[in-house]
Amino acid sequence: MDGDSPVFPNPEDALDEPDGLLAAGGELNARILRAAYRSGIFPWYEDPQPVLWWSPSQRAVLFPGSARISRSLRRTMRRHHFVISTNQAFDDVMRACAAPRAKAQGTWITPRMRAAYGALHRQGVAHSLELWLNDVLVGGLYGVQVGGVFCGESMFSHESDASKIAFACLSETLARHGFALIDCQLENPHLTSLGALLISRREFLGILARCGDEGIHWPESSDFQQSLCDIRDQNC
């Protein structure tokens, strides 16, 4: 790939095994990341591997407003006075997401990843959600906005259900602001429990083509806080 004018292979040419591997190598910077996400491609690798670029045949997604919110999650929200914000502690969220986790070896959120996404954040393209309890950061997530699609990258919890609360507020708020899709990339039990489902690569790329250039402004912290209050106070 040419770092000055990045051109990726057609995502439909990705390998069947390992599923979705499209390319290897190249630089990792804001310009290349923007081109990748606009094409439905994301990086995922571990040091000392080269940068690996992926577009899986089945994409885990959530349609905004369809997150599964349990009674127990609402009880957690009522029991604690959580505050949610956006883009107030992007670097701290990435650092927390990169921290070692139980039963995990290393992290794919390398220092090079953090630098590249930090640059995207300063350009207004990458965003974070922060969940606070007593002024302490206890959960959150981050990802990349491509028009009306939000491509989630990672989330973390330092308090029970904190990442679920952030995800639920993301779903509700983006629905209210006209976003078409939340890209969760790869299926896992945690995301499935929150309502994520699988769609084909072709369907995902079609949505991205239709909505990737929409000029939707990222919501404010007050918008996410309103969603938190509405979810918490809803009777079900």
matplotlib code that plots the C-alpha trace (Angstrom):
import matplotlib.pyplot as plt

x = [0.0, 1.1, 1.1, 0.4, -2.5, -3.6, -5.4, -6.7, -7.7, -11.4, -12.8, -14.6, -11.2, -10.4, -9.4, -11.8, -9.1, -8.4, -11.7, -11.5, -7.7, -7.2, -3.7, -0.6, 1.9, 2.0, 2.0, -0.6, -1.5, -4.6, -4.7, -4.5, -7.1, -9.6, -9.2, -9.5, -12.7, -14.3, -13.7, -15.1, -11.6, -10.0, -6.6, -6.1, -2.8, -0.3, 3.3, 5.6, 3.3, 3.0, -0.2, -3.0, -6.1, -9.5, -12.9, -14.7, -17.3, -19.8, -19.9, -21.2, -23.4, -26.0, -28.7, -29.0, -31.8, -31.9, -29.5, -30.8, -31.2, -32.0, -33.9, -30.7, -28.8, -31.5, -31.2, -27.5, -28.1, -30.6, -28.3, -25.4, -25.2, -23.4, -22.4, -21.6, -19.6, -18.1, -14.6, -13.5, -10.8, -10.1, -6.5, -7.6, -10.2, -7.8, -5.3, -7.9, -9.0, -5.3, -4.7, -4.1, -7.3, -7.9, -7.1, -5.7, -2.1, -0.9, -3.0, -3.8, -4.1, -0.4, 1.4, 1.3, -2.5, -2.9, -0.9, -2.8, -6.3, -5.3, -4.5, -7.9, -9.5, -7.8, -9.2, -12.7, -13.1, -12.5, -14.7, -14.9, -17.6, -16.7, -18.7, -17.9, -18.8, -17.9, -15.6, -13.7, -13.6, -15.1, -16.0, -16.2, -15.6, -14.1, -14.4, -14.4, -17.2, -17.7, -20.7, -23.8, -21.8, -20.0, -17.2, -16.7, -13.2, -13.0, -14.6, -13.7, -15.2, -13.8, -17.2, -19.8, -21.9, -20.1, -19.3, -22.9, -24.2, -21.9, -23.0, -26.7, -26.3, -24.4, -27.2, -30.0, -28.2, -27.0, -30.5, -31.9, -29.3, -29.9, -27.0, -27.6, -25.4, -22.9, -20.2, -19.0, -16.7, -16.3, -19.0, -18.4, -20.8, -20.6, -21.8, -24.4, -25.8, -26.2, -28.1, -25.4, -26.2, -24.4, -24.9, -23.0, -20.0, -21.9, -24.8, -22.4, -20.5, -23.8, -24.9, -21.5, -21.7, -25.1, -24.4, -20.6, -20.6, -23.6, -22.7, -24.0, -22.6, -21.4, -23.7, -22.8, -22.2, -25.6, -27.3, -25.6, -26.5, -30.2, -30.2, -28.7, -31.5, -34.2, -32.9, -32.5, -36.0, -37.9, -40.3, -40.4]
y = [0.0, 3.5, 5.4, 8.8, 7.4, 4.2, 1.7, -1.5, -4.7, -5.3, -6.6, -9.3, -10.8, -11.5, -15.0, -17.7, -19.1, -17.2, -15.7, -12.1, -11.6, -9.2, -7.7, -7.5, -4.8, -1.1, 1.8, 2.5, 6.1, 8.3, 8.6, 4.9, 4.1, 6.5, 4.8, 1.4, 2.1, 3.8, 0.6, -1.7, -2.8, -2.8, -3.6, -6.4, -7.9, -8.4, -7.4, -8.5, -9.3, -6.9, -4.9, -7.3, -5.9, -7.7, -7.8, -10.9, -12.7, -12.3, -9.0, -8.6, -5.5, -3.8, -1.6, 1.5, 1.3, -2.5, -3.1, -5.7, -4.0, -6.4, -5.6, -6.3, -3.7, -1.1, -2.1, -1.5, 1.9, 2.8, 1.6, 3.9, 7.5, 7.0, 9.9, 9.4, 11.7, 11.6, 12.5, 13.7, 11.0, 9.3, 8.4, 7.0, 4.8, 3.4, 2.8, 0.9, -1.1, -2.1, -3.2, -7.0, -9.0, -12.3, -15.3, -13.1, -13.0, -9.6, -7.0, -6.1, -2.4, -1.8, 1.6, 2.1, 1.5, 4.0, 6.6, 6.2, 6.2, 9.2, 11.1, 10.1, 11.4, 14.7, 14.9, 14.4, 10.9, 8.6, 9.0, 7.6, 7.2, 7.4, 6.1, 7.7, 6.8, 9.3, 11.1, 7.9, 6.4, 2.9, 1.9, 3.0, 2.3, 3.8, 3.6, 5.3, 7.3, 6.8, 9.0, 7.2, 4.2, 3.8, 1.2, 0.1, -1.0, -2.0, -1.5, -2.0, -2.3, -1.5, -1.7, -4.4, -3.8, -0.6, -1.5, -2.7, 0.6, 2.5, 0.2, 0.6, 4.4, 4.3, 2.3, 4.6, 7.9, 6.9, 5.8, 9.2, 11.0, 9.1, 6.6, 3.5, 1.0, 0.1, -2.1, -4.6, -6.4, -9.9, -11.9, -12.9, -14.0, -10.6, -8.7, -11.3, -11.0, -7.2, -7.8, -7.9, -10.1, -11.3, -9.9, -10.8, -8.8, -7.7, -6.4, -4.5, -3.0, -1.9, -0.1, 1.5, 2.7, 4.2, 5.9, 6.3, 9.9, 11.2, 14.4, 13.3, 15.2, 13.2, 13.6, 15.7, 14.4, 15.7, 13.5, 10.3, 11.4, 11.8, 8.3, 6.9, 8.6, 7.4, 3.8, 3.9, 5.3, 3.1, 0.7, -2.8]
z = [0.0, -0.8, 2.5, 0.8, -1.2, 0.4, -1.9, -0.4, -2.3, -2.9, 0.5, -1.4, -2.2, 1.5, 2.3, 3.4, 5.9, 8.0, 7.4, 6.3, 6.1, 3.2, 3.4, 5.5, 6.1, 5.4, 7.7, 10.5, 10.6, 10.5, 6.7, 6.1, 8.9, 7.3, 4.0, 5.5, 7.5, 4.5, 2.6, 5.4, 6.5, 10.0, 11.4, 13.9, 14.8, 17.7, 17.9, 16.4, 13.4, 10.5, 10.4, 9.3, 7.6, 7.8, 6.2, 7.5, 5.5, 8.3, 10.2, 13.8, 13.9, 15.9, 14.5, 16.6, 19.1, 19.2, 22.1, 24.6, 27.9, 30.8, 34.0, 36.0, 33.9, 34.7, 38.4, 38.2, 36.7, 39.4, 42.2, 41.2, 40.1, 36.8, 34.6, 30.9, 28.6, 25.2, 24.0, 27.4, 28.1, 24.8, 25.7, 29.1, 27.5, 25.0, 27.7, 29.8, 26.8, 26.2, 29.7, 30.3, 30.8, 32.6, 30.4, 27.7, 26.5, 25.5, 23.7, 20.1, 21.1, 20.6, 21.2, 17.4, 17.5, 20.3, 18.5, 15.2, 16.8, 18.9, 15.7, 14.4, 17.5, 17.2, 13.7, 15.0, 13.4, 16.4, 19.5, 23.0, 25.6, 29.2, 32.2, 35.5, 39.1, 41.8, 39.3, 38.6, 35.1, 35.4, 31.9, 28.3, 24.7, 21.6, 17.8, 14.4, 12.8, 9.1, 8.2, 9.6, 10.7, 13.9, 13.9, 17.5, 18.4, 22.1, 25.5, 29.1, 32.6, 36.0, 37.6, 37.1, 33.9, 33.0, 29.4, 28.9, 30.1, 27.8, 24.9, 25.7, 25.7, 22.5, 20.8, 22.0, 21.3, 17.8, 16.9, 17.9, 15.8, 12.6, 12.5, 10.4, 12.0, 14.8, 13.4, 16.1, 13.6, 15.1, 16.9, 20.6, 23.4, 25.1, 22.0, 21.2, 24.7, 24.0, 20.8, 18.1, 15.1, 12.0, 8.5, 5.3, 4.2, 1.1, 3.1, 5.4, 2.5, 1.0, 4.1, 4.3, 0.7, 1.3, 4.6, 4.9, 3.5, 5.5, 7.4, 10.8, 13.7, 16.7, 19.7, 22.7, 26.2, 27.2, 24.5, 25.9, 29.5, 28.4, 27.0, 30.3, 32.3, 29.9, 30.0, 33.8, 34.4, 31.9, 33.5, 32.1]

ax = plt.figure().add_subplot(projection="3d")
ax.plot(x, y, z, "-o")
ax.set_aspect("equal")
plt.show()
